[in-house]
């Protein structure tokens, strides 16, 4: 089911999301709804707080298929690269953000199996952006500058 995306200014986007203790039916339904919502809004990532749930669940897709992760944690990081970002919760805004170039992220899948991924490029950027949402941080707080490309002068 496609859900509404919460936009900047909503208190839930500033909260630290709760760790998920068990991945059951409700969490699997949430993962399905998150993927539906992300794809319907042409996103590359979505965190549960962005649809009103203060739990540590994200979905990402850099064009190579859906990745679901519960309780994601970055365990290793290296390098630095600046690139443009946007956000479904900050419609119209874009800006350059410095992120790690390569990360290792660990968490659980929908079956509560431990997963570990080494990511670089766009996928690493998406994971970092979505994990920030779980910690109550928006990309606009990290952006070097902000622009609204379609804003009229």
Residue pairs with C-beta under 8 A, 6 or more apart in sequence:
1 32
1 33
1 36
2 33
2 36
2 37
2 40
3 33
3 34
3 36
3 37
3 51
3 52
4 51
4 52
5 37
5 41
5 46
5 50
5 51
5 88
5 89
6 12
6 13
6 49
6 50
6 51
6 52
6 89
7 89
7 90
7 91
8 89
8 90
8 138
8 140
10 89
12 49
12 52
12 54
13 49
13 50
13 89
13 133
13 136
13 138
14 136
15 49
15 54
15 136
16 134
16 135
16 136
17 47
17 48
17 49
17 54
17 55
17 56
17 133
17 134
17 135
17 136
18 54
18 55
18 56
19 55
19 56
19 71
20 27
20 55
20 56
20 57
20 70
20 71
20 108
22 112
23 70
23 108
23 110
23 111
23 112
27 55
27 57
27 70
27 110
28 110
30 48
30 53
30 55
30 57
31 57
31 59
31 68
31 110
33 51
34 46
34 48
34 51
34 57
34 58
34 59
34 68
35 46
35 59
35 61
35 66
35 68
37 43
37 46
37 51
38 44
38 45
38 46
38 59
38 61
38 88
39 61
41 88
43 88
44 60
44 61
44 62
44 63
44 122
44 126
45 58
45 59
45 60
45 61
45 126
45 127
45 129
45 130
46 58
46 59
46 60
46 88
46 130
47 57
47 58
47 130
47 131
47 133
47 134
48 54
48 55
48 56
48 57
48 58
48 134
49 55
49 133
49 134
49 136
50 88
50 89
50 133
56 70
56 71
56 72
56 134
57 68
57 69
57 70
57 71
58 68
58 69
58 72
58 127
58 130
58 131
58 133
58 134
59 66
59 67
59 68
59 69
60 66
60 67
60 69
60 123
60 126
60 127
60 130
61 67
62 121
62 122
62 123
62 126
63 122
64 123
67 117
68 109
68 110
69 105
69 107
69 108
69 109
69 115
69 127
70 107
70 108
70 109
70 110
70 112
71 107
71 108
72 105
72 106
72 107
72 127
72 130
72 131
72 134
73 105
73 106
73 107
73 131
74 100
74 103
74 104
74 105
74 127
74 128
74 131
75 104
75 105
75 106
75 116
76 103
76 104
77 100
77 102
77 103
77 104
78 100
78 101
78 102
78 103
79 100
79 101
79 102
80 98
80 99
80 100
80 101
81 98
81 99
81 100
81 101
81 125
82 96
82 97
82 98
82 99
82 144
83 96
83 97
83 99
83 125
84 94
84 95
84 96
84 97
85 94
85 95
85 96
85 97
85 125
85 129
85 139
85 143
86 93
86 94
86 139
87 93
87 129
87 138
87 139
87 140
89 133
89 138
90 138
90 139
90 140
92 148
92 149
92 150
92 151
93 140
93 146
93 147
93 148
94 146
94 147
94 148
94 149
95 139
95 140
95 143
95 144
95 145
95 146
95 147
96 143
96 144
96 145
97 125
97 129
97 139
97 142
97 143
97 144
98 142
98 144
99 124
99 125
99 128
99 129
100 124
100 128
101 120
101 121
101 124
102 118
102 119
102 120
102 124
103 118
103 119
103 120
103 124
103 127
103 128
104 116
104 117
104 118
104 119
105 116
105 117
105 119
105 127
105 131
106 114
106 115
106 116
106 117
107 114
107 115
108 114
108 115
109 115
117 123
117 127
119 127
129 139
132 138
132 139
132 142
140 146
